[in-house]
Amino acid sequence: MNYLDWDDAEFPLAYLITFRTYGTWLHGDERGSVDLRGQNAYGSPFVDRNKQLSDHMAENMKGESFLLKADHRKHVEEAIREVCSHKSFNLKAINVRTNHVHSVVSALSKPEPIATAFKAYATRRLRREGVIGPDTKVWSRGESTRYLWKQQFVERAIEYVINGQGDEIPDWA
């Protein structure tokens, strides 16, 4: 073992945190999904398309699927920036899309509470601005969290978030 490569840091340099809007990627749809029981491991294959499961998930939705319009996306980004400022997180990159949000953030915290705060602040902001109703479900449960332990991984994640999301979204507000 090369002790020069040893790193006993409690937290990674950053996280790539992704979360989706409600109802925009159901288990069993054609894109595949992760194990419903939380038994998926990093790098494991997706569950294959399953129309019966997808239909069942759609029937059990407690509201309409939700897409972020231009004004929504602006409010979500502002809210996430507010969280980072308030909690002293270092937001390295953010991209709010119509059906998901990507962020690269450094923090002395686990990523799940960060994502929870992002969603909560964003939902409150959307309600306060009057662009959604009090019962609108905005976010799906859970999030994707990637631990970025090396600077090269942080740089790749930032590049992906900023430039790897396709064309600019037209302003249809």
C-alpha positions as CSV (number, residue, x, y, z in Angstrom):
1,M,0.0,0.0,0.0
2,N,1.3,3.4,-0.9
3,Y,0.6,5.7,2.1
4,L,1.2,8.8,0.0
5,D,-2.1,8.1,-1.7
6,W,-3.9,7.6,1.6
7,D,-6.8,10.0,2.2
8,D,-8.8,9.7,5.4
9,A,-11.1,12.7,4.7
10,E,-14.5,12.2,6.2
11,F,-16.3,14.0,3.3
12,P,-15.5,14.0,-0.4
13,L,-14.3,17.2,-2.2
14,A,-17.9,17.5,-3.6
15,Y,-21.1,15.7,-4.5
16,L,-23.0,15.5,-7.8
17,I,-26.6,15.7,-6.6
18,T,-29.5,15.0,-9.0
19,F,-33.2,15.0,-8.3
20,R,-36.2,14.7,-10.5
21,T,-39.6,16.4,-10.7
22,Y,-42.6,14.4,-9.7
23,G,-43.9,11.7,-12.1
24,T,-41.3,12.3,-14.9
25,W,-39.5,9.0,-14.6
26,L,-41.6,6.1,-13.3
27,H,-40.3,2.7,-12.3
28,G,-40.7,0.3,-15.2
29,D,-40.7,2.9,-18.0
30,E,-38.6,2.4,-21.1
31,R,-35.6,4.1,-19.7
32,G,-35.2,1.5,-17.0
33,S,-35.1,2.2,-13.3
34,V,-33.2,1.3,-10.1
35,D,-34.4,-1.4,-7.7
36,L,-37.6,-0.2,-5.9
37,R,-36.5,-1.7,-2.6
38,G,-33.3,0.4,-2.4
39,Q,-31.1,-2.6,-3.0
40,N,-29.4,-1.1,-6.0
41,A,-25.6,-0.6,-5.8
42,Y,-23.5,1.9,-7.7
43,G,-22.9,0.5,-11.2
44,S,-25.6,-2.1,-11.0
45,P,-27.8,-2.5,-14.0
46,F,-31.2,-0.8,-14.3
47,V,-34.3,-2.9,-13.9
48,D,-35.7,-3.7,-17.4
49,R,-38.7,-2.0,-18.8
50,N,-41.9,-3.3,-17.3
51,K,-45.1,-1.9,-18.7
52,Q,-47.3,-3.4,-15.9
53,L,-45.1,-1.8,-13.2
54,S,-45.0,1.5,-15.1
55,D,-48.8,1.5,-15.4
56,H,-49.2,0.6,-11.7
57,M,-46.9,3.5,-10.8
58,A,-48.9,5.9,-12.9
59,E,-52.2,4.8,-11.4
60,N,-50.8,5.4,-7.9
61,M,-49.6,8.9,-8.5
62,K,-51.1,11.4,-6.1
63,G,-51.1,14.2,-8.7
64,E,-50.1,15.2,-12.1
65,S,-46.5,14.9,-13.3
66,F,-44.7,18.2,-12.9
67,L,-42.4,20.1,-15.4
68,L,-40.5,23.2,-14.5
69,K,-41.2,26.2,-16.8
70,A,-38.7,29.0,-17.3
71,D,-39.9,31.0,-14.3
72,H,-40.0,27.9,-12.1
73,R,-36.4,27.1,-13.1
74,K,-35.3,30.6,-12.1
75,H,-36.9,30.3,-8.7
76,V,-35.5,26.9,-8.1
77,E,-32.0,28.0,-8.9
78,E,-32.3,31.1,-6.6
79,A,-33.6,28.9,-3.8
80,I,-30.7,26.5,-4.1
81,R,-28.3,29.3,-4.1
82,E,-30.0,30.6,-1.0
83,V,-29.6,27.2,0.8
84,C,-25.9,27.2,-0.1
85,S,-25.4,30.7,1.2
86,H,-27.3,30.1,4.4
87,K,-25.6,26.8,5.2
88,S,-22.1,27.7,3.9
89,F,-22.2,25.1,1.1
90,N,-19.9,25.7,-1.9
91,L,-22.1,25.5,-5.0
92,K,-19.7,24.7,-7.8
93,A,-22.3,24.2,-10.6
94,I,-26.0,24.0,-11.1
95,N,-28.3,23.3,-14.0
96,V,-32.1,23.4,-13.5
97,R,-33.8,21.5,-16.4
98,T,-37.5,21.0,-17.1
99,N,-37.6,17.6,-15.3
100,H,-34.5,17.4,-13.1
101,V,-31.9,19.4,-11.3
102,H,-28.1,18.8,-11.3
103,S,-25.8,20.4,-8.8
104,V,-22.2,20.0,-7.8
105,V,-21.7,21.1,-4.2
106,S,-19.0,20.9,-1.5
107,A,-20.1,20.6,2.1
108,L,-19.2,19.0,5.4
109,S,-22.4,17.1,5.3
110,K,-23.9,13.9,3.8
111,P,-25.5,14.6,0.4
112,E,-29.1,13.5,1.3
113,P,-29.8,16.3,3.7
114,I,-28.4,18.8,1.2
115,A,-30.8,17.5,-1.5
116,T,-33.7,17.6,1.0
117,A,-32.9,21.2,1.8
118,F,-32.7,22.1,-1.9
119,K,-36.1,20.6,-2.6
120,A,-37.7,22.1,0.5
121,Y,-36.4,25.6,-0.2
122,A,-37.3,25.4,-3.9
123,T,-40.8,24.2,-3.1
124,R,-41.4,27.0,-0.6
125,R,-40.0,29.6,-3.1
126,L,-42.3,28.3,-5.9
127,R,-45.3,28.5,-3.5
128,R,-44.3,32.0,-2.2
129,E,-44.0,33.3,-5.7
130,G,-47.5,31.9,-6.5
131,V,-46.4,29.8,-9.5
132,I,-47.6,26.5,-7.9
133,G,-50.5,25.7,-5.7
134,P,-50.3,24.5,-2.0
135,D,-50.9,20.9,-2.9
136,T,-48.7,20.6,-6.0
137,K,-46.2,17.8,-5.8
138,V,-43.0,19.1,-7.3
139,W,-40.3,16.5,-6.6
140,S,-40.0,12.8,-6.8
141,R,-38.8,10.9,-3.7
142,G,-35.1,10.4,-3.3
143,E,-32.1,11.7,-5.3
144,S,-29.0,10.5,-7.0
145,T,-25.8,11.3,-5.1
146,R,-22.3,10.8,-6.5
147,Y,-19.3,11.2,-4.1
148,L,-16.5,13.1,-5.9
149,W,-13.2,12.2,-4.0
150,K,-10.7,13.5,-6.5
151,Q,-10.4,16.9,-8.2
152,Q,-10.5,15.4,-11.7
153,F,-14.0,13.9,-10.8
154,V,-15.2,17.3,-9.5
155,E,-14.0,18.9,-12.7
156,R,-15.8,16.3,-14.9
157,A,-19.0,16.6,-12.9
158,I,-18.9,20.4,-13.3
159,E,-18.4,20.0,-17.0
160,Y,-21.3,17.6,-17.2
161,V,-23.6,19.8,-15.3
162,I,-22.8,23.0,-17.2
163,N,-22.2,21.6,-20.7
164,G,-23.5,18.1,-20.8
165,Q,-27.2,18.7,-20.7
166,G,-28.0,19.5,-24.3
167,D,-29.2,22.7,-25.9
168,E,-30.4,25.7,-23.9
169,I,-34.0,25.4,-22.9
170,P,-36.3,27.9,-24.8
171,D,-38.0,30.4,-22.5
172,W,-41.6,29.3,-22.8
173,A,-42.8,31.1,-19.7
